[in-house]
Amino acid sequence: MQAPVVELFRARVSQVLSDTYAGIPMLKFPEDLRVYEHLLFAERVEVVLELGVHAGGSALWFRDRLRALAAYGQISRPSVVGVDIDLSDARTRLAQVDPTYAEQITLIEGDFCEPDVATRVRSLIEPGASCLVIEDSAHTYETTIAALREFARVVRPGGFFVVEDGCVDIEEMRLLPDWPRGVIPAIHEWLESTEGSEFQQRRDLELYGISCHPEGFLQRIQSRSAR
């Protein structure tokens, strides 16, 4: 059966809204998760910083992928750091699935747009660690630009910062009129800044023909010390 790509996208979003990992809701396309697996292995990621935890399914998924890397001898200390304003649901669900989740998943409750919260989160990531940052919070201009300004600095050269759900800014991909906006404009503005110039967009990582994160895969190509 043939159908326009936009119809496939809309059907996939509807499917993902009821998807789970280990019984916990996880709202991510399988195609994007496969790209993450490539990035985790290629960069030997030790820490995943997830801005926006929701129910906790993706935090658990990333923890399990990092455990696999450790089992293969690629890394030694897998760690996930998750930040959200309200973590009560995520804590409950994670504890039900894995009572020992806190050994490798650290949850910080607060607004990362607040400087003290951002500083606390950054302190959990050792300097030089291979860290993948994923921005999956409110999908507005304000949260996107704040996340880039506060946390791009923890990504080492070669590493990645992924801004999720830029689809909210593409009219054909918007499912509901009350979806937020501002993700892609924030990315463009930040890339024009001094710090943003250390990163490049990797549109080639939208590998599988469909993604929720258009223009969102950003790779650090140099550090401030190299400038």
Backbone bond lengths (Angstrom), bond angles and torsions (degrees), N, CA, C in turn:
res aa  C-N    CA-C-N  psi(-1)  N-CA   C-N-CA  omega(-1)  CA-C   N-CA-C  phi
1 M - - - 1.453 - - 1.518 109.75 -
2 Q 1.316 116.27 135.62 1.452 121.14 179.38 1.521 110.03 -103.17
3 A 1.353 115.46 144.91 1.459 121.25 177.75 1.513 108.15 -155.94
4 P 1.329 118.29 150.02 1.464 120.13 176.91 1.527 110.91 -58.81
5 V 1.339 116.11 150.31 1.462 120.89 -178.78 1.525 110.98 -58.09
6 V 1.328 116.88 -37.06 1.457 118.87 -178.53 1.523 111.25 -62.80
7 E 1.337 117.44 -33.00 1.462 119.68 177.03 1.521 110.91 -70.12
8 L 1.332 116.39 -37.27 1.462 119.81 175.24 1.519 110.47 -62.04
9 F 1.336 115.84 -42.89 1.462 119.88 179.47 1.525 110.82 -60.94
10 R 1.305 116.90 -47.26 1.460 120.42 -178.54 1.532 111.54 -62.90
11 A 1.318 116.56 -40.05 1.465 119.79 178.09 1.522 110.76 -65.81
12 R 1.340 116.09 -38.77 1.462 119.68 -179.92 1.522 110.96 -66.86
13 V 1.325 117.97 -40.02 1.462 120.32 177.09 1.525 110.34 -60.25
14 S 1.318 116.86 -45.13 1.463 120.47 179.17 1.524 111.15 -59.66
15 Q 1.319 116.19 -37.94 1.462 120.70 179.13 1.523 111.23 -68.23
16 V 1.336 116.43 -44.54 1.459 121.35 -176.32 1.527 111.52 -64.96
17 L 1.318 116.99 -30.56 1.460 119.97 -178.48 1.523 113.00 -61.44
18 S 1.330 116.81 -18.77 1.465 120.01 177.38 1.528 112.21 -115.74
19 D 1.321 116.65 15.20 1.465 120.98 -176.95 1.531 110.40 -84.47
20 T 1.339 115.95 158.61 1.459 120.98 -179.09 1.525 110.33 -141.45
21 Y 1.335 114.80 162.28 1.463 122.14 168.26 1.521 106.88 -130.51
22 A 1.323 117.13 122.77 1.464 122.82 -176.58 1.525 111.06 53.23
23 G 1.331 115.68 33.28 1.445 121.13 177.92 1.521 114.95 84.82
24 I 1.338 117.55 0.91 1.465 121.92 -179.50 1.529 108.08 -107.56
25 P 1.333 118.86 133.43 1.464 119.82 178.31 1.527 112.25 -53.53
26 M 1.325 115.73 135.86 1.471 121.61 177.07 1.522 107.47 -142.60
27 L 1.316 116.64 111.77 1.454 121.72 -171.85 1.525 110.68 -98.70
28 K 1.324 116.53 69.92 1.464 120.70 178.92 1.526 109.83 -138.95
29 F 1.334 115.32 140.77 1.459 120.00 177.60 1.532 110.07 -65.70
30 P 1.330 118.60 141.18 1.462 120.62 174.16 1.530 112.24 -56.78
31 E 1.324 116.80 -35.26 1.469 120.17 -180.00 1.530 110.98 -64.12
32 D 1.328 117.20 -40.44 1.461 119.93 178.80 1.522 111.20 -70.83
33 L 1.320 117.16 -36.49 1.462 120.07 176.69 1.520 111.09 -62.77
34 R 1.315 116.54 -37.05 1.480 119.68 178.86 1.524 110.31 -65.70
35 V 1.332 117.08 -38.74 1.468 119.79 175.90 1.520 109.98 -62.63
36 Y 1.324 116.88 -42.21 1.462 119.32 177.81 1.526 111.44 -58.46
37 E 1.319 117.03 -39.90 1.462 119.14 178.16 1.521 111.18 -59.95
38 H 1.330 116.95 -41.44 1.462 120.32 176.23 1.527 111.11 -59.44
39 L 1.338 116.74 -46.36 1.466 120.57 -176.59 1.529 111.13 -66.72
40 L 1.321 116.76 -41.83 1.459 120.09 179.82 1.522 111.03 -58.64
41 F 1.322 116.61 -43.68 1.458 120.17 -177.85 1.524 111.19 -73.28
42 A 1.336 116.74 -45.48 1.463 120.29 -175.83 1.523 111.94 -62.21
43 E 1.327 117.18 -37.93 1.459 120.97 -177.43 1.528 113.29 -99.00
44 R 1.324 116.67 3.28 1.465 121.01 -177.51 1.534 109.77 47.43
45 V 1.308 114.58 53.97 1.467 120.83 -175.71 1.527 110.48 -63.82
46 E 1.330 114.89 129.63 1.460 121.52 177.89 1.523 112.18 -99.20
47 V 1.332 115.71 -31.35 1.467 121.43 -175.72 1.519 109.10 -130.24
48 V 1.321 116.51 130.43 1.460 121.94 169.40 1.519 107.22 -108.58
49 L 1.323 116.04 121.26 1.460 121.65 175.18 1.514 107.62 -101.64
50 E 1.321 115.82 113.85 1.456 121.81 -176.05 1.525 109.58 -109.17
51 L 1.322 115.84 112.94 1.461 122.36 179.32 1.520 107.69 -95.11
52 G 1.307 115.79 100.73 1.462 121.83 -170.62 1.508 109.18 107.71
53 V 1.325 116.80 103.51 1.468 121.76 -173.16 1.522 111.84 -103.42
54 H 1.327 116.94 -32.23 1.461 122.03 -178.91 1.532 110.17 56.15
55 A 1.314 119.09 -123.63 1.466 120.69 -176.20 1.526 113.34 -84.63
56 G 1.330 117.87 -11.29 1.459 120.43 176.66 1.512 115.60 101.09
57 G 1.338 118.04 -3.71 1.460 119.74 -177.25 1.513 113.82 -62.05
58 S 1.319 117.26 -42.83 1.465 118.78 -178.34 1.524 111.64 -73.16
59 A 1.345 118.00 -31.78 1.465 119.61 175.26 1.524 110.11 -60.20
60 L 1.328 116.26 -42.71 1.466 120.39 177.99 1.520 110.45 -66.72
61 W 1.334 117.30 -41.59 1.471 121.16 179.04 1.514 110.62 -59.99
62 F 1.329 117.50 -46.29 1.464 120.12 179.04 1.522 111.07 -65.36
63 R 1.326 117.39 -40.03 1.463 119.72 177.25 1.525 110.90 -58.60
64 D 1.310 116.22 -43.72 1.463 119.70 -178.71 1.522 111.90 -67.91
65 R 1.337 117.89 -36.21 1.464 120.25 176.44 1.537 110.50 -66.15
66 L 1.334 116.85 -39.68 1.461 119.40 177.97 1.528 111.05 -67.22
67 R 1.316 117.02 -36.12 1.469 119.80 175.28 1.520 111.06 -60.90
68 A 1.328 116.38 -37.78 1.468 119.59 177.59 1.523 110.22 -63.92
69 L 1.352 117.04 -42.37 1.464 119.47 177.20 1.526 110.74 -60.01
70 A 1.326 117.05 -40.71 1.462 120.43 178.50 1.521 111.02 -64.30
71 A 1.335 116.91 -38.90 1.463 120.73 179.47 1.526 111.39 -64.63
72 Y 1.343 116.70 -30.17 1.459 121.32 177.82 1.523 112.74 -86.88
73 G 1.326 117.10 3.20 1.456 120.99 177.99 1.516 114.70 78.14
74 Q 1.343 117.23 15.60 1.461 120.33 -178.63 1.527 112.27 -82.22
75 I 1.332 117.89 -33.35 1.449 122.98 177.45 1.519 108.14 -137.41
76 S 1.348 115.20 168.84 1.462 117.98 -178.08 1.526 113.20 -114.64
77 R 1.351 118.34 -30.47 1.459 119.54 -174.44 1.530 110.46 -131.66
78 P 1.308 117.77 84.05 1.466 120.17 179.53 1.525 111.46 -67.05
79 S 1.337 115.75 138.43 1.453 119.84 -177.82 1.522 110.36 -151.05
80 V 1.325 116.14 137.58 1.458 122.49 172.92 1.527 107.51 -120.67
81 V 1.328 115.64 131.67 1.462 121.66 174.77 1.521 107.20 -116.50
82 G 1.329 116.86 121.95 1.455 121.58 -178.81 1.519 111.00 -117.39
83 V 1.335 116.21 138.10 1.463 121.69 -178.30 1.524 109.02 -126.68
84 D 1.331 116.29 132.27 1.462 120.13 175.16 1.521 108.36 -160.44
85 I 1.315 115.34 161.36 1.463 120.81 -178.00 1.522 111.19 -71.31
86 D 1.314 117.76 -37.00 1.463 122.65 -179.95 1.517 108.39 -132.73
87 L 1.315 116.25 115.21 1.466 121.45 -175.92 1.525 112.90 -112.27
88 S 1.310 117.47 10.01 1.458 119.69 -175.09 1.528 111.40 -60.85
89 D 1.312 118.32 -45.07 1.462 121.28 -179.09 1.516 110.75 -65.99
90 A 1.329 117.02 -43.77 1.467 120.60 -179.50 1.527 111.02 -62.71
91 R 1.318 117.20 -43.65 1.471 119.74 179.64 1.531 111.26 -61.22
92 T 1.314 116.10 -42.63 1.464 119.84 -179.64 1.519 111.06 -63.92
93 R 1.321 116.32 -48.48 1.461 120.18 -177.36 1.528 111.70 -65.96
94 L 1.313 117.52 -42.75 1.467 120.08 179.79 1.522 111.17 -63.78
95 A 1.324 117.31 -41.57 1.463 120.71 179.83 1.519 111.71 -64.58
96 Q 1.324 116.72 -33.09 1.459 119.57 178.53 1.523 111.41 -67.97
97 V 1.325 116.49 -36.91 1.463 120.74 -178.74 1.518 111.36 -81.58
98 D 1.347 116.45 -42.71 1.459 121.45 -177.35 1.523 109.08 -144.23
99 P 1.327 118.13 99.13 1.464 120.94 -178.93 1.528 113.45 -59.67
100 T 1.332 117.77 -17.90 1.470 121.19 -178.94 1.528 111.83 -100.45
101 Y 1.336 118.09 16.45 1.464 120.23 -173.50 1.527 112.56 -56.74
102 A 1.343 117.50 -33.15 1.464 121.01 -174.48 1.527 112.90 -67.14
103 E 1.319 117.82 -11.64 1.466 119.79 176.82 1.532 111.30 -65.02
104 Q 1.331 116.96 -29.51 1.466 119.73 -177.70 1.529 113.61 -131.92
105 I 1.324 117.23 -3.58 1.463 121.44 175.86 1.520 107.88 -119.77
106 T 1.319 116.46 113.88 1.459 122.23 178.41 1.526 108.57 -102.90
107 L 1.316 116.98 122.96 1.456 122.17 -179.04 1.521 109.65 -108.02
108 I 1.330 115.52 126.96 1.457 122.40 179.24 1.522 108.22 -114.80
109 E 1.323 115.97 119.24 1.458 120.01 -179.74 1.524 109.76 -92.59
110 G 1.325 115.97 123.66 1.448 120.71 179.94 1.511 110.89 158.67
111 D 1.325 115.53 175.29 1.463 123.27 -179.70 1.519 108.55 -95.98
112 F 1.331 117.30 111.70 1.463 119.52 -175.65 1.527 112.32 -67.88
113 C 1.331 117.78 -10.83 1.465 120.35 174.58 1.522 111.05 -71.63
114 E 1.325 117.61 -16.76 1.459 121.80 177.54 1.526 108.75 -84.05
115 P 1.343 117.91 128.64 1.473 121.36 -173.92 1.521 114.38 -55.42
116 D 1.345 117.94 -38.45 1.459 118.71 -178.15 1.521 111.98 -67.43
117 V 1.338 116.61 -35.92 1.463 119.97 176.88 1.522 109.88 -68.56
118 A 1.321 117.76 -44.28 1.464 121.12 179.25 1.522 111.03 -60.36
119 T 1.323 116.99 -41.92 1.467 120.71 178.80 1.522 110.98 -63.23
120 R 1.322 116.50 -42.43 1.467 120.37 178.81 1.519 110.99 -61.93
121 V 1.320 116.74 -42.40 1.471 120.39 -179.63 1.521 110.26 -65.04
122 R 1.322 117.83 -46.37 1.468 120.31 -179.03 1.522 111.74 -61.51
123 S 1.340 116.88 -31.07 1.464 119.89 -178.98 1.525 112.45 -66.35
124 L 1.334 116.79 -17.52 1.465 120.57 179.86 1.518 112.79 -83.01
125 I 1.323 117.06 -7.75 1.466 121.44 -177.58 1.518 109.14 -108.88
126 E 1.312 117.11 116.27 1.455 121.13 -176.71 1.526 110.37 -65.52
127 P 1.341 117.16 139.59 1.468 120.06 177.49 1.528 111.23 -55.44
128 G 1.320 116.03 132.60 1.455 120.54 178.99 1.511 115.00 85.93
129 A 1.343 117.76 -5.89 1.460 119.74 178.98 1.527 109.80 -66.41
130 S 1.317 115.58 148.79 1.464 120.38 175.80 1.523 107.97 -79.47
131 C 1.332 115.41 105.63 1.474 120.54 -172.23 1.517 109.88 -121.10
132 L 1.317 116.01 129.18 1.460 123.42 171.49 1.517 107.52 -101.14
133 V 1.340 116.67 122.70 1.460 121.19 178.89 1.523 108.98 -103.53
134 I 1.321 115.57 133.15 1.468 121.53 179.27 1.522 108.50 -125.46
135 E 1.327 115.93 118.46 1.469 121.45 179.57 1.522 108.57 -96.95
136 D 1.327 115.58 107.70 1.468 121.09 -176.70 1.520 109.20 -137.67
137 S 1.333 115.82 51.76 1.463 118.90 -175.55 1.521 111.25 -101.38
138 A 1.336 117.89 -111.79 1.467 120.29 -171.42 1.523 113.60 -88.78
139 H 1.346 117.93 -11.46 1.467 122.83 178.76 1.531 112.40 59.71
140 T 1.314 115.51 41.92 1.456 122.15 174.05 1.522 108.80 -115.07
141 Y 1.322 115.32 167.19 1.467 119.16 175.52 1.525 110.12 -58.69
142 E 1.328 117.50 -45.36 1.458 121.56 -173.38 1.523 112.14 -63.57
143 T 1.335 117.45 -46.47 1.467 118.92 -178.85 1.523 111.54 -71.82
144 T 1.329 116.94 -35.62 1.458 119.50 -179.25 1.521 111.37 -65.94
145 I 1.323 117.60 -48.08 1.462 120.34 -178.52 1.520 110.87 -66.36
146 A 1.350 117.12 -36.24 1.469 120.10 177.99 1.517 110.84 -65.21
147 A 1.322 116.88 -43.20 1.466 120.24 179.79 1.526 111.44 -61.66
148 L 1.327 116.55 -43.98 1.465 120.33 179.55 1.526 110.91 -63.52
149 R 1.312 116.95 -44.07 1.465 120.14 -177.99 1.523 112.11 -67.56
150 E 1.327 116.83 -36.48 1.466 120.05 -174.66 1.526 113.64 -85.47
151 F 1.343 117.67 -31.60 1.467 118.35 -167.89 1.518 115.65 -121.57
152 A 1.317 118.68 -7.95 1.469 118.22 175.71 1.524 110.62 -60.62
153 R 1.317 116.56 -27.20 1.462 121.05 -177.38 1.524 113.36 -65.03
154 V 1.340 118.46 -20.41 1.468 119.23 -179.78 1.523 112.11 -85.49
155 V 1.330 117.89 -3.87 1.463 121.86 178.86 1.522 108.34 -88.53
156 R 1.314 116.97 123.92 1.457 119.82 -179.45 1.531 109.69 -84.43
157 P 1.338 118.19 162.71 1.469 120.24 179.40 1.530 111.88 -52.72
158 G 1.313 115.34 133.56 1.457 122.01 -176.03 1.506 113.36 94.00
159 G 1.340 116.48 -19.18 1.453 121.03 -177.60 1.520 112.71 -83.67
160 F 1.331 115.68 179.67 1.461 121.02 -170.87 1.522 112.99 -129.43
161 F 1.319 113.37 144.84 1.458 123.92 168.33 1.519 104.82 -121.14
162 V 1.327 117.23 121.09 1.461 121.07 -178.08 1.523 109.17 -112.11
163 V 1.333 115.39 119.79 1.458 121.34 174.69 1.522 107.21 -95.08
164 E 1.305 116.36 114.13 1.457 120.61 -175.13 1.534 112.57 -84.50
165 D 1.321 113.94 156.85 1.469 123.67 168.22 1.524 115.05 63.63
166 G 1.334 115.99 38.06 1.457 119.24 168.46 1.512 112.38 -63.78
167 C 1.315 116.59 -8.79 1.470 121.28 176.85 1.527 111.72 -58.45
168 V 1.331 117.98 -21.29 1.466 119.76 -179.07 1.526 111.70 -65.35
169 D 1.339 117.39 -19.01 1.466 121.20 -177.85 1.521 113.00 -98.34
170 I 1.312 117.68 2.60 1.463 121.46 179.43 1.524 107.88 -109.58
171 E 1.322 115.92 114.75 1.460 120.69 -169.95 1.524 112.39 -54.23
172 E 1.317 117.91 -43.19 1.457 120.98 -176.55 1.530 112.07 -66.17
173 M 1.346 116.82 -19.53 1.456 120.66 -176.54 1.527 112.62 -100.12
174 R 1.306 117.54 -3.46 1.469 120.89 -179.68 1.526 109.88 -80.25
175 L 1.330 116.15 120.86 1.456 120.24 -179.36 1.518 112.59 -87.25
176 L 1.333 116.31 -32.80 1.458 120.28 -175.53 1.523 109.72 -129.55
177 P 1.320 117.07 142.86 1.461 119.67 -178.02 1.520 113.95 -67.20
178 D 1.348 117.70 -20.91 1.462 119.47 -178.99 1.526 112.81 -92.07
179 W 1.333 117.99 7.21 1.461 119.66 173.13 1.522 108.97 -59.46
180 P 1.333 117.93 145.59 1.469 119.99 178.09 1.526 111.32 -69.86
181 R 1.304 116.14 175.37 1.470 122.76 176.76 1.524 109.01 -141.27
182 G 1.320 115.20 164.69 1.459 120.28 170.50 1.506 116.14 116.91
183 V 1.341 118.43 -2.72 1.457 121.28 -176.90 1.524 111.60 -65.45
184 I 1.317 117.59 -56.09 1.462 120.66 -176.60 1.527 111.88 -65.95
185 P 1.347 120.28 -42.93 1.464 118.61 174.38 1.526 112.98 -56.41
186 A 1.333 117.59 -38.51 1.467 120.28 178.08 1.523 110.99 -65.24
187 I 1.324 117.16 -40.95 1.464 120.42 177.38 1.519 110.35 -60.16
188 H 1.323 117.18 -48.35 1.465 120.92 -178.19 1.522 110.93 -60.88
189 E 1.323 116.91 -44.44 1.466 119.93 -179.74 1.521 110.93 -62.95
190 W 1.319 116.06 -44.41 1.462 119.42 -177.49 1.523 111.82 -66.71
191 L 1.311 118.04 -37.79 1.470 120.49 178.97 1.521 112.01 -63.61
192 E 1.325 117.05 -22.91 1.462 121.12 177.61 1.528 112.65 -82.89
193 S 1.330 116.89 -9.19 1.457 121.16 -179.36 1.526 110.59 -81.17
194 T 1.328 116.29 170.96 1.467 120.57 179.73 1.518 111.32 -60.68
195 E 1.322 116.41 -48.81 1.470 119.17 -179.95 1.515 111.12 -67.79
196 G 1.319 116.72 -40.23 1.450 119.71 -179.32 1.508 113.54 -64.52
197 S 1.339 116.78 -25.14 1.467 119.63 179.51 1.518 112.51 -67.56
198 E 1.324 116.73 -10.15 1.465 120.78 176.51 1.527 112.08 -83.07
199 F 1.326 116.30 -2.79 1.460 121.99 -178.68 1.524 110.42 -118.63
200 Q 1.319 115.36 157.37 1.459 121.40 172.33 1.524 109.61 -130.61
201 Q 1.330 115.45 146.96 1.454 119.77 174.26 1.522 109.78 -74.04
202 R 1.323 115.97 142.14 1.469 121.97 178.26 1.525 108.82 -119.77
203 R 1.339 115.88 76.69 1.468 119.76 178.46 1.526 111.10 -64.48
204 D 1.338 117.03 -22.05 1.457 119.85 178.91 1.524 112.54 -66.68
205 L 1.338 117.36 -15.36 1.459 120.37 179.05 1.526 112.85 -83.58
206 E 1.312 117.05 -2.38 1.456 120.22 168.87 1.529 106.27 -81.20
207 L 1.329 113.89 67.41 1.463 123.22 -160.08 1.521 115.34 -71.25
208 Y 1.311 117.16 -34.69 1.457 119.53 -161.92 1.523 113.94 -107.04
209 G 1.316 115.99 22.74 1.450 119.79 171.81 1.512 115.41 85.98
210 I 1.331 116.67 -14.79 1.464 120.62 179.88 1.521 107.55 -150.21
211 S 1.332 116.46 134.27 1.461 121.21 -177.63 1.521 109.02 -153.80
212 C 1.332 115.86 148.17 1.459 120.44 172.93 1.527 111.61 -84.92
213 H 1.330 117.29 -5.50 1.462 120.55 -167.91 1.530 113.41 -119.98
214 P 1.332 118.31 50.71 1.462 118.70 179.71 1.529 110.86 -59.31
215 E 1.334 115.31 132.42 1.466 124.11 179.02 1.520 112.93 68.99
216 G 1.337 117.74 9.63 1.457 120.21 -172.90 1.514 116.76 -96.74
217 F 1.329 118.64 -9.36 1.460 120.06 -179.32 1.529 108.50 -87.42
218 L 1.331 116.26 110.43 1.459 122.65 -174.89 1.522 109.44 -119.02
219 Q 1.329 116.49 127.99 1.467 120.99 -178.94 1.515 110.20 -115.26
220 R 1.317 115.13 133.74 1.473 119.53 177.34 1.523 108.63 -75.16
221 I 1.306 117.28 127.77 1.459 121.41 -178.68 1.514 112.75 -107.17
222 Q 1.333 117.65 -14.59 1.460 121.01 176.44 1.517 108.99 -160.53
223 S 1.324 116.14 165.27 1.454 121.52 178.27 1.513 109.87 -108.99
224 R 1.320 115.85 166.04 1.454 119.44 -179.98 1.514 111.43 -59.83
225 S 1.332 116.48 -36.68 1.460 119.82 -179.10 1.507 112.65 -65.75
226 A 1.364 116.25 -20.47 1.457 120.01 -178.42 1.528 112.15 -87.66
227 R 1.341 116.16 -8.25 1.447 120.00 -176.55 1.522 111.93 -82.87
